[in-house]
């Protein structure tokens, strides 16, 4: 009985750790956000529409959406519905919407 409780407790701790890691938000440093904002002003893109995709932090953009590079920043951006959207290029998840 004791072994089963230890195994169950270890499993719960593992699941809690995975949940906590998944819940962490990507934080863009203020200086990176400033660099992105300034770059977008200097290099304006045409706004695109993506039917059927809700534009929220954590949303995944389809592969058909072209992501654009910002020099010296690891994230990419695209302009959707006239809002600058910062995206993690590895996962294509929205990490910031700049109004």
C-alpha positions as CSV (number, residue, x, y, z in Angstrom):
1,X,0.0,0.0,0.0
2,X,2.8,2.4,0.9
3,X,4.5,1.8,-2.5
4,X,1.2,2.7,-4.3
5,X,0.9,5.9,-2.4
6,X,4.5,6.9,-3.2
7,X,4.0,6.2,-6.9
8,X,0.7,8.1,-6.9
9,X,2.3,11.1,-5.1
10,X,5.3,11.1,-7.5
11,X,2.9,11.0,-10.5
12,X,0.9,13.9,-9.1
13,X,4.1,16.0,-8.6
14,X,5.2,15.2,-12.1
15,X,1.9,16.3,-13.5
16,X,1.9,19.5,-11.4
17,X,5.3,20.3,-12.7
18,X,4.3,19.8,-16.3
19,X,1.2,22.0,-15.8
20,X,3.2,24.7,-14.2
21,X,5.8,24.7,-17.0
22,X,3.0,24.8,-19.6
23,X,1.3,27.7,-17.9
24,X,4.4,29.9,-17.9
25,X,4.0,32.8,-20.3
26,X,6.8,33.9,-22.6
27,X,7.9,37.4,-21.4
28,X,9.4,39.8,-23.9
29,X,11.9,42.1,-22.4
30,X,10.9,45.8,-22.6
31,X,13.9,46.6,-24.7
32,X,13.0,43.8,-27.2
33,X,9.4,45.1,-27.4
34,X,10.8,48.6,-28.2
35,X,13.0,47.2,-30.9
36,X,10.1,45.3,-32.4
37,X,7.8,48.4,-32.3
38,X,10.4,50.6,-33.9
39,X,11.3,48.1,-36.6
40,X,7.6,47.6,-37.5
41,X,7.1,51.3,-37.9
42,X,10.1,51.5,-40.3
43,X,9.2,48.3,-42.1
44,X,5.4,48.3,-42.4
45,X,3.7,45.2,-43.6
46,X,0.3,44.8,-45.2
47,X,-2.2,43.5,-42.7
48,X,-3.5,40.0,-43.3
49,X,-6.7,38.3,-42.3
50,X,-6.8,34.7,-41.0
51,X,-10.3,33.4,-41.0
52,X,-11.1,31.0,-38.2
53,X,-8.2,31.8,-36.0
54,X,-8.7,33.7,-32.8
55,X,-6.0,36.2,-32.2
56,X,-5.1,35.4,-28.5
57,X,-1.8,34.8,-26.7
58,X,-1.1,31.1,-27.1
59,X,-3.0,30.8,-30.4
60,X,-1.1,28.9,-33.0
61,X,-0.8,30.5,-36.5
62,X,-1.1,28.2,-39.5
63,X,2.0,27.5,-41.7
64,X,0.5,29.5,-44.5
65,X,1.1,32.7,-42.5
66,X,4.5,34.3,-43.4
67,X,6.4,35.3,-40.3
68,X,8.9,38.2,-40.6
69,X,12.2,38.6,-38.9
70,X,13.3,41.5,-36.7
71,X,17.1,41.8,-36.6
72,X,18.7,40.8,-33.3
73,X,15.4,39.5,-31.9
74,X,14.6,35.8,-31.7
75,X,10.9,36.2,-32.3
76,X,9.1,36.9,-35.5
77,X,6.1,39.1,-36.3
78,X,3.2,39.5,-38.6
79,X,0.5,42.1,-38.9
80,X,-3.0,40.6,-38.5
81,X,-6.1,42.8,-38.5
82,X,-3.9,45.9,-38.2
83,X,-2.3,44.6,-35.0
84,X,1.4,43.6,-34.7
85,X,1.6,40.0,-33.5
86,X,4.8,38.6,-32.1
87,X,5.3,34.9,-32.6
88,X,7.6,32.2,-31.4
89,X,9.0,30.9,-34.7
90,X,9.6,27.4,-33.3
91,X,6.0,26.8,-32.1
92,X,4.2,29.5,-34.2
93,X,2.4,30.5,-31.0
94,X,1.3,34.1,-30.5
95,X,3.3,35.5,-27.5
96,X,2.3,39.1,-27.7
97,X,-0.2,41.3,-29.5
98,X,1.0,44.9,-29.8
99,X,-1.9,47.3,-30.4
